[in-house]
Structure formats: C-alpha cells, structure tokens
Amino acid sequence: MLEIEMGMNHLKIDYLIKIGGSLLKNIEGCYKLASTIQKLGVKKRCLLFPGGGEIDNYIERYNREVTNYDKEIKFKRNIMHKSTTLSLDQTALFFSNYAKNIIPTDSFMTSKFILEDKNVPIIMPANLIFLLDPFRHTHRISSDSMALYFAHILEVKHLIILKSIDGIYNEKDKVIKNVGKSQLINMEQDCLDKTFPLLAEKTNIPITIINGLKPDVLENFILKGELDCGTYII
C-alpha cells in the first residue's frame, strides 16, 4: 500500500485556532487565553491564525480621514489590502508576547519544528497571502475566511474561531448551538464575513465559534469535546 506521507509533508494539525483581533483590547483576557493555549499545545497540535482587530480598524479609520481630506488621495485598493493584511502579522507578534511557548513564524516549515517541540506556532500570514494571492481586495472577505482557507489547505481536523462574543446569535439574541453550513448561507448574521458561509460549504472541516475571553470553554472543548457555550457549524 502506497503512503502519501512518504512523498508529502503534512503538519497533522488537530486545531487551527483563529485569534480574533478584537481580543487584543482585553490584555488580561489575552494573557489568560495564551496561557490556556500554551497548555493545550502540549497535548494537541495547534496552529494559531491571527485577525486584524484594532490595527486593522486604525488603517480603515485613517483611510476615511484621508478620503475626507481629499478624495483624490484616498488609499488605492491594493494599498488597503496590503496594509490590512500586514496588520495580521502585527496581531500575531503581539499575541505571541503573552506566552513563551507561542512562537510567531511566517513559515509552515518552521511551524513543523515548533509543533514537534510541543510548542504552538502562530502564523504571520502576510507573505503567504501576497505570494498565493487567493483573496479579492474586498470587504466581503475577512481574516475568518482566510483562516478557513488555510485550514483547508493544511487539512486540519478542526477550525476554532475565537471571538469576543459567544457565537452566532438568533433574532432573539440567543446563541445558536448548532447550524448547518448550507443553512448558514441564507442566515442573517454579522458574526462572519459574507464569503465565509460559501467557503465553509465547500470544505469538510468542522468549525466552532467560541468566546476567546472564556478560555475554560476552549479548554473543555478541546480536551473533552464538550461545547459549554458557542456555535458549532456542521
């Protein structure tokens, strides 16, 4: 029997965990989350993917100020794309500072060695995104879809998206525990970008949204498979 691993590298990632950029505003929350992830990395192979958050928001805000000053000098679309993409790297660096075993890298090759040492790599994805150029320069796609794209490429077992909210809410402001990928496409929600449901339907990766400010929920889910609070996208 031929084994594909004899010819192909595979990181064998259990969880790709998207770190929502909005979490950076809560320093204590980031510290507790990083400490939890550091412990989980000893038992599970976890790769972290950063969001843009406040850094991205500043770029958007600055562009509006430039546009208000003179529409002729507003940022070109490719400048905005590159600037906001680079903000992901900044988030990765900032978050890595909270735990010594969370190590920033812009290489999947280096990630492999980090994982072998029972540490947790947090990818700085800007160079990979510029090289592959898979995403249109539009607000229809955010770092959530980018994380899903790389989760698909890396064939991870599960994608966890950490946000500063508990998950996807229904019209009664109650967290939806389970939602189908096809159902998500027609759902009115502002938790995920517009591209995400379409991309999710094309993958076989299970996806879970968890509040990153509740690290005990994350730990319980990864170690016991129990989702105390969050949204599971089937």
PyMOL commands that set and color helices and strands:
alter all, ss='L'
color gray80, all
select helices_A, chain A and resi 4-6+21-25+27-43+53-69+71-73+77-96+108-116+126-132+143-153+181-185+196-201+215-224
alter helices_A, ss='H'
color red, helices_A
select strands_A, chain A and resi 15-19+46-50+102-105+120-123+158-163+178-179+207-211+231-233
alter strands_A, ss='S'
color yellow, strands_A
deselect
rebuild
show_as cartoon
